[in-house]
Amino acid sequence: MAKRQRRSFAVPIGSLLVALGILFSGTVLEATIFPAGAIVGTTRRAPVVAVCRLLLVFAGAYFLLIRPRVTAVHLAALMPGGALATIVGAVTLQVAYKPPPILCGWRSLASPGELNQLGYRGRRISYLPNDYVVLLLGDSQIEGMALPFDEMPERLLEKSIDSPTQKIKVFSLGTGGYGQDQELLALQEYFQKYRADLVVLWQTPANDIWNNLFKTHMGNRNPKPTFWIDGAGNLSGPSETLEQPLGNSPIVAVALWQRAFGLSWRDKTWESHLPEPYVPMDHYDGPVRTEWQERWSTNFGGMRDENLATEKSHLAGFLKPRSKRLVYGLDLTRALTLRIRGLVNANHAKLVTFQAYDPAFAAEDDQVYVLNKKYYLVSQRQFMENWSYVNRDIDTEMVPIAEKDWRVGPEDGHLNMQATKQVMRDLAERLKLRVTGQAH
């Protein structure tokens, strides 16, 4: 009687490898594990993923075409070796590697010599009892990383606002990527040790809404504390404290798994509970502008990080009509700003919010933009109305940018030196009235 031949698993293994090679595209990986823009369009990661996919397909083709005998006996024989290799690798990682800690939220990345006591770029916080203390609260605009340390906004504002009868000190609180959520937490920390007479909240209109909406920052998986509006319409949170440790298992292999997969799922899980985002048009017969598509093609200014599908984008505030998600974001940003004002008032100070804006930009008419075969109605008027809603009944200054060439660079929308000087000078003139008590 002929001995029964064991089944070969060459074809299933080959089919699985080919399927993995086809499915694990940058688009699929970004939709499941990694954030948008982490792979697609990159100069290094995208080619590496493409090579790995080819290797998987070639290995699968080998098993499908050559069909080497791979039976249950072979697979069983590989298991002890695979288990041993896994254990050795895990032990080696545990002994030889310590992953950097994952903290919720962040502070400035400026050099230590340029940091104040709270970890933000700016001079040391020090004042006399009779000094009038102004605190600049915001994000990368007040940090001014493209500007010399002695010419950052706090210094320029202090030079412009100083008076012979009142000694004024200006300090900075904020860093790149902050929304009003982390600004609120930083301000709470500030008032535990220091005082202020006037807090100037520098709003960045294109950033702040989505900075407040999501659990992570754009183009990376930096986690941060986040607030939300509960079912009763009240501000709740934060989800974590500033710099709270996250996903730092003492087992290195587990910590790496948390870093690779846990952080991305935080944002996806949080986003799934937000209201519905904007829905673009599938077709449009009128004239369209192609600048977005052109920027996408070259990734100019990090355009591929602009996730319009979720509204984690500098462009989301311009989209018309307002989506339910944008309305929620406006309510959240307003609630955070009011919480900041309440904290400022409770510490016997006054709050002023301000924005620097380009008058030419604000005058544009509604336009339709095309991006990846989707059409978006963009409204400058609605953008300004959004922020009028956020700042309703809040002391606000709108400072026009007088410099024609005001950007740091073609791909950097921060104010350059000349524009910063002009904006701080004009802002100082308006703040002088409040310092002397002649304005509300």
Secondary structure, 3 states (H helix, E strand, C coil): CCCCCCCCCHHHHHHHHHHHHHHCCHHHHHHHCCCCCCCCCCCCHHHHHHHHHHHHHHHHHHHHHCCCCCCHHHHHHHHHHHHHHHHHHHHHHHHHCCCCCCEECCCCCCCHHHECCCCCECCCCCCCCCCEEEEEEECHHHHCCCCCHHHCHHHHHHHHHCECCECEEEEEEECCCCCHHHHHHHHHHHHHHCCCCEEEEECCHHHHHHHHHCCECCCCCCECCCCEECCCCCEECCCCCCCEECCCCCCHHHHHHHHHHHHHHHHHHHHHCCCCCCCCECCCCCCCECHHHHHHHHCHHHHHHCECCCCECCCHHHECCCCHHHHHHHHHHHHHHHHHHHHHHHCCCEEEEEEEECHHHHCCCCEEEEECCEEEEECHHHHHHHHHHHCCCCCEEEEECCCCCCEEECCEEEECHHHHHHHHHHHHHHHHHHHCCCCC
